[in-house]
Amino acid sequence: MKIFDRFDGTLTRKQVIISLRSIMVTLSTSAIIEDISSEAAQNLVAKQREFFETRQTKDVEFRIMYLRKLQEAIRTHENEILRALYNDFRKGEFEGYVSEVGFVLEELKHTLKHIRSWAKPKSVSSPIVVAPAWARVYPVPFGVSLIISPWNYPFQLLMAPFVGALAAGNCAVLKPSELAPHTSNVIAKLVRSVFPVEYVSVVEGGVATNTRLLEQKWDYIFFTGGTEVGRIVAQAAAKHLTPTTLELGGKSPCFVDKNVDLTVAARRVVWGKFLNAGQTCVAPDYVLLDKAIEEPFLAKMKETVREFYGDNPQQSPDFPRIINDRHFDRLAGYLGDGDVYVGGETDAAERYIAPTIMRNVAPEKRVMQDEIFGPILPVMTYSRVEEAIEFVNDRSKPLALYVFSEDKTIQRKVMENTLSGGGCINDTVTHLTVPGLPFGGVGDSGIGGYHGKHSFDAFSHKRSILSKPSFGDLKMRYAPYAGKLSFLRKIIG
């Protein structure tokens, strides 16, 4: 019974039997590994380390070849990926493409365009005291990397950092979320079609599998998930002094000033919040609303929800479901923490929670203490923006922060007096689509950033090399030093 429980009831008995059989597949014949043992994990790392030592991945053209193969495989498997996303939590085709498949294809396109430039050594100036000399920074791969992804964007949040790992020249072990089993299976199939197991492997499984993987000595770990699990990953990495990127979460606030276009602001807040049924790490977690526009803005958001999802969002093809029963129960428990203004309907059988807006929510309620990660939006009001800023600063630093205002003074006041991983002015979520912007958190919301070149940089060690010729060997640097200090002070000056 425990084996079937692991799949959250989303697989048939026949599928489970097939999955169990696949556990017997050996490393030499498949890139898919199920429920890995400690010994198998250790052997896998050793096999990848051996491949890395062949130095093939250090060749930029080798990296480009496999990035293109990955690009083509994603296009080939696009329909399977979109179907898997729907089967895991009813994510619609448009949203699945834009936020998952298309996002990764754009990341690949951008990377392939710039990788040769990124991989070149960069010259830096050197001080006169070491002249003649040439100083360069060489981006070199760390080696064997582990990438662990969550369930909410199960394709994008695994493959986007993976693109950076490949571009930087690393081997990689990919651990997709077991809570999105259909997507996990497609990823494993896709990876097997492209990569030799000693170069890239997919390991499927639950908490025990993550634990066994984290016991190993990796050269780099990239983790996306909750803050508490992020602490566990950091502790495991610390045992081996393994560098990490931690993409975590938190309660991302959304300021709405009275000086806004109500229609546009409502549309962008509602879109950002209810995208993926609110199961987005950078979704607005709560709104801090200028009391002067409380009623008209709430009314405009209510109108927008109806415009997006119809009179009955449960029938909308564009509104996904909650990933599993545990998260459904957790979210349903928040509905009593304030007055429901819009939505509030639930259907446990479908794991459906309507797009919900709440008002009159006390700060001590659980919905204002926990990261919501679902389609529930509490709205709190303020009389002075300084009150709202103080409210945000009294809490953990968020992954994202949003401010809607046409008043540049308000924009500056909010941004200059708060700290978050990133954010937007007069929009939500879209900052993560810009390849030139590093996406990541600060404090409890994460460590490090990625996307575009920042992904390449995350998986690259910056090796600093100073090169000097044998000629011009000044004796000033050598002992005895008597009488040399005054001259040196003049040079450094």
Secondary structure by P-SEA (a helix, b strand, c coil): caaaaaacccccaaaaaaaaaacccccccccccccccaaaaaaaaaaaaaaaaacccccaaaaaaaaaaaaaaaaaaaaaaaaaaaaaccccaaaaaaacaaaaaaaaaaaaacccccccbbbbbbccccccbbbbbbbccccbbbbbbbcccccaaaaaaaaaaaaabbbbbbbccccaaaaaaaaaaaaaaccccccbbbbbbcaaaaaaaaaccccbbbbbccaaaaaaaaaaaaaccbbbbbbcccbbbbbbccccaaaaaaaaaaaaaaccccccccccccccccccaaaaaaaaaaaaaaaaccccccccccccccccaaaaaaaaaaccccccccccccccccccccbbbbcccccccccccccccccbbbbbbbccaaaaaaaaaacccccbbbbbcccaaaaaaaaaaccccccccccccccccccccccccccccccccccaaaaaaaaccbbbbbbbccccccccccccccccaaaaaaaac
